[in-house]
Amino acid sequence: MGYHKAMVTDERRTKIERVVAGRLKGLACVCENFEKPHNAAAILRTCEALGILNVYIIEEDVPFEPTKGVTQGAEKWLLLHRFRRAERAIAALKDAGYAIYAAVPGEGSLSLEELPVDRPLALVFGAEATGISEKLLSACQGTFRIPMWGFSQSLNVSVAAAIALYTCARARRARLGRAGDLEPGELAQLRARYLELSLPPSQRPR
Amino acid sequence: MGYHKAMVTDERRTKIERVVAGRLKGLACVCENFEKPHNAAAILRTCEALGILNVYIIEEDVPFEPTKGVTQGAEKWLLLHRFRRAERAIAALKDAGYAIYAAVPGEGSLSLEELPVDRPLALVFGAEATGISEKLLSACQGTFRIPMWGFSQSLNVSVAAAIALYTCARARRARLGRAGDLEPGELAQLRARYLELSLPPSQRPR
C-alpha cells in the first residue's frame, strides 16, 4: 500500500474509493454474438458508467470487438469474462449465483420493472439481427421486455441495454439502501486492482 | 374516414389506435447540433418507440442528418420541428408551454429523477463534443444529470437520451395514470395523420 500511496494522487485515491463503493456485483451484463463493434463499445462504456462490474461475453458465432475509441477505456475498469461457448458462460453465471433473464421483446416477457433485483441478476442481450441463441434462452429463468409505445417494436441493442441496466441498477441500489454491494474482501481486492491500473504501465508491479 | 377504412387493415387500425393512445406530448426531446448521424438516428428511433411525439431539432452549427437505415422509418411517426436558430426553437418550446431542462453532467445538476414530470417537460441534448450552447442553456429552467458511478463521467448522447426519456416517460405515465396525454381533438388529428401515412404513397389524398 505504501508503494501505491507514493505514486497515486489523493484525488485519484478518492475517486477510486467512490467507484469501488458504488460497484454492483449483483447485476451483470451478458452480451452474446454482438455483430456491431459500435454497440459492443457502447455497452462497455455504459456498464462502467453505471457501476456494473461483471460483463460476460459470448463469442460463439461472432467475436466481440468493441471499437477502441468509443469505449473510452471503460474495459480497463470492468471484469470481462469471455467465452467461446455459451455452455461455459451459463455454467459460470450459475456458479456465481445469478438468475439469468434475456431481453426478448413481446408480450410473453416480464416488463423490465418486474425483474427481481433482490438477488444476483444477469441480463442477456443478443445479436442485433438474430437475437439470443436457443441454447442460452433455454438456460434463462425468464425473459424481459422494455415497454414499447410506438410503431417500432424494438430498440437498438445498446439503447435497450442502457435502459435496462440503468433501471435495474437503480432499483437494486434502492433495495440495498447503498450504492454498491461488494463484500469487504472484494472491496479491498478491487481497490488494489484499480490503484495498480492507475499507475503508468512502467511503474506497475510485475 | 370511409375512404381510409377501405384501404387500411383492421390490424393496422388497432395498432394505430394503440400508438395514438400512448403518445406523450408532455415530454419533448430537443437535439442541438448533433454531430454524428448515427446518434441522430438512434435518438429518433428511441423517441418513437417510447411514445415521445415532439422532437425539436436545432441545426445552428451542424445539420441534423440521421443515418437512414438506422432510424427504421421512425421519423415518419414523429412531429419533427426543425430550427436553424436556437432562439426560434426556444420561442416555440415556450409557446408550447414546456419547462426546458438541459442534460449537463456534474454535481450542479438535478438528478434525473428530480425532474418535474407533472407539467410539459422538454429535455435538451447537445453536441457530442462541445455540449449545449450558452444561448440555449440560458433559456433553460435548469439542468439535469444521470447519476454516474464509474471512472467515466459521461455517456454516449444517444444512450443518455434513452435513459432520460425512458425514465421521464415512465414517471409521467405513472403520474397521469394513463399511457398518453393527448386531448380528444389531438387524438383525432394524429389518428387521421397515421391512417394517411399507412396508405401507399400513391393512394394518399393530395
Interface residues (C-beta under 8 A of the other chain):
Chain A: K15 V19 G22 R23 H38 A42 R45 T46 E48 A49 L50 G51 V70 Q72 G73 A74 W77 I146 P147 M148 W149 G150 F151 S152 Q153 S154 L155 N156 S158 V159 A162 I163 Y166 T167 A169 R170 A179 G180
Chain B: K15 V19 G22 R23 H38 A42 R45 T46 E48 A49 L50 G51 V70 Q72 G73 A74 W77 I146 P147 M148 W149 G150 F151 S152 Q153 S154 L155 N156 S158 V159 A162 I163 Y166 T167 A169 R170 A179 G180
